[in-house]
Amino acid sequence: MIPPAHPDVAVIVPTLRRPDSLERALRSLMAQTGVADRLREIVVADNDPEGSARGLVEGLATESPVPVLWRHAAVPGVATARNTGLAATTAPLIAFLDDDEAAAPDWLAHLISAHETLGADVTFSPIRGVTPEATGWARPYLDRFFGREGPAEDQLIDEPYGCGASLMTRATALPGPAPFDVSADQTGGEDDALFTAVRARGGRFGWAANAWVDEFAPPHRATLGYALRRAFAYGQGPSQEAARERRPLALIKWMAVGAVQTAVFGLKAAALTVLARPSRAEALDRAARGLGKVLWMPGLEPRFYGQAEIDRLARVAGR
């Protein structure tokens, strides 16, 4: 494929009060190789109402080979941050990198190559989860939990992953001025709704096997309790989608699947706990996902983003 005459890719980095990890993410993007003719700009969507990332972003912008833009997403929420980043650029190809991730120098080059070769609307890249050394017995599970595994080669895939470490064709995957549903601002899941719509329009999902990203889980997230809350939320997805689309038979099916999953893996987790086996973490994960399918109802969604994260940071600062 002949490359475009002008840079056509923007990378959006949503952030909320994580200056050290944000700097790591931005420096990894500033060091990208093989994309000088493609990377148009990096957009930081600062989701802190106080705009705390502005000074860091504007300082790093003076060192960057491409423009680095700061935009204020003053209303706390993950979907709002993504929409704010999108509004700051007209690039036809949009990549997302989370502020706790760091991209390998050839990440974007591999991602663009796979995306265009496969003719995908959304392409995902593999992620290595990195948790602190003091995490304890559950560290192998947590490294996998915060990571992302996929095929060994570039190919089209049937099921999408999360929005972080991805590349999307704006016209087909991100239509309209605000494609992310702000009702998911506090709970997450904005990407699930987006990708459901992409699939309904006949969109295609791709996998870029060599486009590596590291995700660094901070200590407060690198715990079994946090991972199981996230697993519960992930489990809610299929049931919530069926309820949203008013498909009662599908909802009943997913709730039944979840009940069986909860019982089977709950018993397995209990037995492995008695035996003190580290593999009990995986069993607890599967049980939590099953329970999420059963308890999918509005009001039961765990809150991980936006105001919930700001409140957590305020509690930590007050100690």
N, C-alpha and C positions, 0 to 999 in steps of 0.2 A: 504494500500500500504506500502511495506517495504521501509523505507528511504534509500537513497544512502549511500554507505560506506564513502564517502568524501563530504565535503561541496560543494554545486552545485549551489548556488544562489549568484549573484552579484547585488548590488543596485547602479545605476548610478544617479548622481546628477549634472545636468548642472547648471552652475552659472555664473553670470555676475555682478560684483561690488555690491554685497549685503551681506557684511560680517556678519551683525547681524542676518539676516534671514538664511543665510547659516549655521551659528553656531547652530541656533535653529534646523534646519533640521538634521544636522549631529548628534547632541546630541540625537535627537529622534530616530535615527537609531542605535546609540550606546547603547540605552536602550531597544532594542527589546528583547522580552522574547520568550522562547519556540523554538528558531531557532538556538541554539548553534551548532547543527550538520548539519545545512543547509547553514548558511550565510558564504560565503567564503571571501567576501571583499566588501568595499564601494569605489566607484570610483567617484572622483570629476572632472568634465570636466570644467576647468576654461576658459571661453570664452572672458576674458579680454586680449587684445593684450599685456598688461603690466604684466599679470600673477599675479594680485594683491591678489588672494586668497591663494597663496602658503604657506605663513607663517602661516595663520590661520589653514589650513588643516594639515600641518606638526606638528603644536603644538597640535591639537586635536588628531592626530594619536597616540600620546604617551599615551593617556588616554583610547583608544578604545580597546575593547575585540577582535576585528577583524581588519585586515589590512585596513587602509584608504589610498588610493592612490590619488595623485594629478597628473593630466595630463593637458597639456596646449593645448587648442583648440584656437590657436592664431588668426585664421580668424573668425571675428565676424559672428555668425549665429547659429540659433537654431539647424538646421540639422547637421551642422558641429560639434557642441558640442556633440550631441548624438552619432554621428559616432566615435568621438574621445574617448568617454567613452567606447564604445563597443570594440574598438581596444585594450584597456588596459586589457581586461579580456577574459578568455576562458570559463567562466562559462556557462553551458548549459541553465540556467534559468536566465533571466534578468528582474530586477524590475527597474522602474523609479520613482524617487521622485523629484519634482521641488524644487528649493531653497527657495521658499516662502511657502513651506508646512512643516508640522510637523506631523509625524506618531504617532498614539497611540502605546503603548508598544506591543500590540498583533497584530498590523497591518500585519506584514509580515507572521506571523504564520497563521492567517486567510486567507490571500491571497494565500499562498502556498496550504493550505488544500482545498480551493474551486477550485483552478486551477487543482489540481490533481484529485479530486473527479469528477469534471465535464468533465475532458478530454478536456479542452479548450486549444487553442493556445495562446489566449490573455485574461487575466482576469483583470477587472477593480474594483476599490473600491470606496465607497461613500466618498464624501468630504463635510465638513462643511465650508462654506464661512464665513470669519471673517473680517469685515470692521471696520475702526476707529469709535469711538462713535460720533465724530463730523460730520459724513457723511451727516446727515440731513434727509429730508423726504423720500429720495429714498433708505435709508439704508436697509429696508427689501428686496426690489428688488435686491439690490447689493449683499447682503448676499447670496441670492439664485443664482444670476448670477455667483458668484465665487465658488459656491458649485456644488455638483453633486448628484442627487437623482436617485434612482433605485429601484428594487424590494426589498421586505422585507426579502426575503430568497435567499440563494445561488441558482443560476440557469443559464442556458444558455440564452443568449439574442440575438436578431436579429441585433441590431445596435451597433457599437462601440462608445466609448467616446474618450476623449483625451488621450495623451500618459502619462501624469503625473498620479502618483498613479496607476500604472498598473504592471502586471507581464506577461512576454512573454516567450514562448518556443523558444529558439534561432533558432533551426533548421528549424522550420516551419514558424515562424513569422518574423524573422530577418535574412534572407539568405544573404550571401555575406559579404564582408568586410565593405561595406558602404551602408546599406539598406535605409538610410534616404536621400531623394532627396535634394541636396544642393541648388537647384533653389528656394527652399522655405526658405532659410536662413533668409531673412529679413521680410517676410510676415507671416511665420508660415504655417500650413497646411501640413507639412511634414508627420504628423501622418495620415491625411486623405488618402494620396496617399498610404502609407504603408498598411493601413487596407483595402483599396480597393483591393490591390494585395493579401492580406491574404484571403479575401472572394472569390476572383476569383480562388484561389487554393483549395477551399473547407474548409478553416480554420473555427474554431469555436470561438465565443466570450463568455466569462463567466462573472459573477457578484458575487463578494464576499461581501455579505451584512454586515458583521461585521468587515470588515477591514477598520477602520475609519482613515481619515486624515483631519487635519485642514489646510485650505489655508488662509493665512493672506494677504489681499490686501493692498499694501502701499497706502498712501494718494493720490499720483498722479494717481493711477489707480482706486481708490474707488470714481469715479465720474460717473455721468450719461453719460457725453459725451464720456468718454473712453469706457464704456460698450456698448454704441450704435455703436461706431466704430467697436468693436469686433463683435457685433451682425451682422453688415453689412458684415464683412469678413466671418463669419460663413455662412451667407446666400449665399455668392458667391460660396460656395463649390459644391452644386449639379450641377449648371450650368457649372462651370469650369471642373468638372469631365466629364460631357457629351461632352463638347467641346474637352477635351483632348482625349477622346475615339472616337471622330468623329462620334457622334450619333446625327445628326441634329434634328431629331424628338424629342428626349429627351430634347435637348437644348431648342427647341421651347416650349415644355411643361413646363419646369421649369421657363422660362421667363414669360410665361402666368400666371402660378401660382404666381410668384413673383409680377406681375403687380396687380393682384387681391388683394393679401395680402397687398401690399403697400397702395392701395386705401382704403380698408375696415378698416385696423387698423390705417391708417393715420387719417381718419375721426373720428374713435373712440377716438384716442389720443387727437384730437383737442377738442372734446366734453368734455372729462375728464379733460383736462387742464383748460377749462373755469370753470368747477365745482371745480377745485383745488383738484381733487381726486388723492391720491398717486398711485392708480392702473394705472394711465396714463403711468407710467414707463414700465409696461408690454406691453401695447399697442404700445408704441414707439419702444420697442424691436422687436415686431412682424413686425412692418412696416419697420424697418431697415433691418431685415432679408429678407423681400420681395424685398426691393430695391436692396439688394445685388444680388439676383437671376437675376434681370434685368440688372444691371450694373456689369457684371462679367468680363469684358474685361481686358486683360493684361494692366498693367499700372494704373489700378484703385484700386489695392489692397492696403489697409492701411498697413503701415510698423510698426511693434511692436517690432522687435527683432534686434539683431546684431548691425550694425552701427547706426541704428536709435535710439536704446536705449543708446548707447555710446554718441551720439550727445546730447541727452536729458540730460544725466548726466553732460555733459560738460557745457551745458547752465545753469543748476542749480548751479553748482560749481562757475560759473562766475558771479552770481548775487551778 
